[in-house]
Amino acid sequence: MSDMKAETTAGMGTDPLVTAPFGLPPESYDPTSAKLSKRPPGPWRMLWSKFSRNPYAMTGLVVLVFFVVMALLAPWISKYDPSRIDMMFPNLKPGVDGHLLGTDELGRDIFTRLLYSARISLLIGFSVALASVIIGSIVGAISGYFGGWIDTIFMRFVDVMYSVPTLFLNILVLAIFSSEIKYMIMILALTSWMSIARLVRGNFLQLREMQYVEAARAIGVSSWGIIFRHLLRNASFPIIVNATLMVGSAILSESALSFLGLGIQSPATSWGVMLSNAQEFMLVDKLQAVYPGLCILLVVLAVNFIGDGIRDALDPRQGMSKTRRRLKQWQKNYSKSGN
């Protein structure tokens, strides 16, 4: 018996605590060459894996990144000043005198104005989405976690905000104050956060009953710690989906207000401002309205495709057949019940 132990230990190496797997000769087992199992992918990696297989979502991402890069590199891409007026060359055709898309009624380069307009429009879109997510997440989290009279007050306030005519309120605030970017972002965010609040509240009503929340309470974690460190993190995926879709809505709202003359004022410009200016010269040059309208269309479609791609990637019903095939393969490789 002692000879067998010594022989097994000698075959295993210097560490007598390491044993060979069942059915494998001890002398042929080397613990240093054993392959470690791969770490399972995290939720963000799985999200990107599903998202990258969606051609529409990837196309939308490429288009959005293209517009963002063009907006950031506008001073290096075009040599013209977007606000410089040159009445000697108004309404030039595309490609004349180095103007890629021609000039407008005041001799300003249209391509340059599109690049600088992208800065304003994208800034407003992302800022409104971010501010709406922050406000709506806080209101929905507090309402859904604490419940009771707090939930009643918050949700009735949300109902009141829903009943207010959004366009009328936007026009009123911008008319009283001014059409600066900060006021436009503020009013658009204050009229867009309600859907996020209801979404977060619905998720919190389910998540607050989970066992890990009870365990966190049992070890003394505060309510705010549970809300921001545990529950809000688990409700982040649907918030991201709605935030991406909100970017497109904010860009359309800014364009509508600018088209009505309540948007960004000169010398700054946006796609909505360019549309508003082009309506007076539709008979002279129709392309002046086509260019900013096409930019708005492409960006809004790209953002919507990205949002739909994220939503499909988070849907557990997507790729269910593939999951079942993987489960059967796992059972075939690792189940020992038939042996």
Beta strands, then each sheet from edge to edge (+ up, - down):
end
